């Protein structure tokens, strides 16, 4: 195990996280917050820089990382980032319990959006900024950014790191150089984020039912864009996005769909290969699922409101479309923003949302879930298996994006989905022992949607962890389990499992 090599990379990450903590510190000064809020970010900043610099002095005998070492590095990186990111909330006492603070920060970095904060309006501007900024950091992945500064190696360690952190069944380079690939990804990510902020700044003010003005000023626009880009969805006002203008909701929905697209397709658009993008099978399935889900939820919501055709004239079709579009976009991209309490929706609509929680958007995006490409391969594999049973002489040639898939790739997809389901079942089983379940309105529905929400990095579930509820009622033990579940889902299971394998730590 190349401990010194791993230590150097972790040190770089710690230094970078310390630099990032400067930004919420500046926000604290801008809004003239108490000195304790500034100190809350300065303390972990100094600790990170000190430890990061120390780790740089240990020179590894071998420069590259093997695959198991890269996977372990990624898992360690996310854990370390989260543990230090939680410190500000302990110092400023806005989340006084460290387990709660770690839960909140893991939810931020993994772009889950599940929260233990019951009233976000009590948080300071700097704390709100840091919460949402962790979405943006975790969306593309801090390791992808670090790859810009890591030298290429013959062992392929840079690509291993990218594979460990980037969501989807397969990851490759967009160019011949890994540094260029990382730079391209982040420039696209940054460009889309800035574009959304600009669009949101044109949002008209909206008046909530309590007479409060909901304004998309620069601060709110940035927080919203961070959550949209990272598909995280931390709210910064009560009731998430429900009371912001219709224009804001349409902008957010549209950009959520855009951030759910594989970023390599944007690269193809930039170099003029638009036909290749339009022929992309996963993209067509992704949009097909989005349109079908919107139509089905709209139909179900309208059907639930009317008893005859004559009553259709009383239906607000724009509102029905908007909330359907918004929630489908938010759930399939695993963002978790809400503009309606979907926990009160009819059962068919809630079932559609649960399915979307599991599927997620495209591989190579900032989204969680199983991913559309795996879903496509899964169903093609089932069809192929049926054909083999009917005709044992059938020679299978499964294709995706015009390429013949190797049998190992198909087997990996089936294994991943099986483990994914086992993780959900295991977490639900553990949560059922939580004494807090006695206070939940629907304990089983709460636990199963909480588990799906965390492993798919969504945020809200149903019942007692619904769109306008929080995870605060769970015991500390359950919160630790759900924290690990969020990490497992964001890193797509295997990098976390590798940490618990004896062979990972044996000498090669």
Buried (B, 14 or more C-beta within 10 A) or exposed (E): BBEBBBBBBBBBBBBBBBEBBEBBBBBBEEEEBEEEBBBBBBBBBEBBBEBBEEBBEEEBEEBBBBBBBBBBBBBBBBBBBBBBBBBBBBBBEBBEBBBBBBBBBBBBBBBBBBBBBEEBEEBBBBBBBBBBBBBBBBBBBBBBBBBBEBEBBEBBBBBBBBBBBBBBBEBEBBEEEBBEBBBBBBEBBEEBBEEBBEBBEEBEEBEBEEEEEBBBEEBBBBBBBBBBBBBBBBBBBBBBBBBBBBBBBBBBBBBBBBBBBBBBBBBBEEEEEEEBBEEBBBBEBBBEBBEEBBEBBBBBBBEEBEEEEEEEEEBEEEEBBBBBBBBBBBBBBBBBBBBBBBBEBBEBBBEBBBEBBBBBBBBBBBBBBBBBBBBBBBEBBEEBEEEEEEEEEEEBEBEBEEEEBEEEBBEBBBEBBEBBEEBBEBBBEBBEEBEBBEEBEBBEBBBBBBBBBBBBBBBBBBBBBBBBBBBBBBBEBBBBBBBBBBBBBBBBBBBBBBEEEEEBEEEE
